[in-house]
Amino acid sequence: MSPEDVQKRISDALTDCQVTVTGDGSHFEAVVIGAVFEGMMPVKKQQMVYATINDLITSGELHAMTIKAYTPEEWDKAQKLKVS
């Protein structure tokens, strides 16, 4: 499984989000930015993203995933603070 495959899966499900996935085939990191996360606690944001790839994790096709989900405003603030 490539980062592009994972990115496409998340992007197809969360169509109004900007998605970037990096990784090496066994461990991936996704940064997902979208207004859809407005008002959500961090764990709810992660659950929303995990739901798009849960079948890949369950099947073992995707081993490990780190998710960072932001609203556009949170992302802007994180970039100013140099947090990713």
C-alpha positions in Angstrom: 0.0 0.0 0.0 1.4 3.4 -1.0 0.8 6.8 0.6 -1.0 7.8 -2.5 -3.4 4.9 -2.1 -4.2 5.9 1.5 -4.5 9.5 0.6 -7.0 8.8 -2.2 -9.1 6.6 0.1 -9.3 9.4 2.7 -9.8 12.2 0.1 -12.6 10.2 -1.6 -14.5 9.9 1.7 -13.8 13.4 3.0 -14.3 15.3 -0.2 -14.0 18.8 1.3 -10.7 18.2 3.0 -7.1 18.7 2.1 -5.3 15.4 2.7 -1.6 14.7 2.7 -0.3 11.2 3.5 3.4 10.3 4.0 4.9 7.0 5.0 6.9 3.9 4.1 4.4 1.2 3.4 4.0 0.0 6.9 3.5 3.2 8.9 1.7 6.3 7.6 1.0 9.8 8.8 -2.0 11.7 7.5 -2.6 15.4 7.9 -6.2 16.2 7.1 -7.5 19.8 7.0 -11.2 20.6 6.7 -14.0 22.7 8.0 -15.9 19.5 8.6 -13.9 19.2 11.9 -15.3 22.5 13.2 -16.4 22.1 16.9 -15.0 18.5 17.2 -12.7 17.3 19.9 -9.4 15.8 18.6 -10.5 12.2 19.2 -13.7 12.7 17.2 -11.7 14.2 14.3 -9.4 11.1 14.4 -12.3 8.7 14.5 -13.8 10.4 11.5 -10.6 9.9 9.5 -10.1 6.3 10.8 -13.6 5.4 9.6 -12.4 6.0 6.0 -9.6 3.4 6.3 -10.8 1.1 9.1 -11.3 -1.8 6.7 -7.7 -1.5 5.6 -6.5 -1.6 9.2 -8.8 -4.5 10.1 -7.5 -6.5 7.1 -3.9 -5.9 8.0 -3.3 -4.1 4.7 -2.5 -0.9 6.6 -0.4 -1.5 9.7 -0.1 1.8 11.5 -1.5 5.3 11.0 -0.9 8.6 12.7 -3.6 11.1 12.1 -3.5 14.8 12.6 -6.8 16.5 11.8 -7.3 20.3 11.8 -9.8 22.9 10.9 -8.4 25.5 8.5 -8.0 27.9 11.3 -6.2 25.4 13.5 -3.9 24.5 10.6 -3.1 28.2 10.0 -2.3 28.6 13.7 -0.2 25.4 13.7 1.8 26.6 10.7 2.5 29.9 12.5 3.8 27.9 15.5 5.7 25.5 13.2 3.6 22.5 14.4 2.6 19.8 11.9 
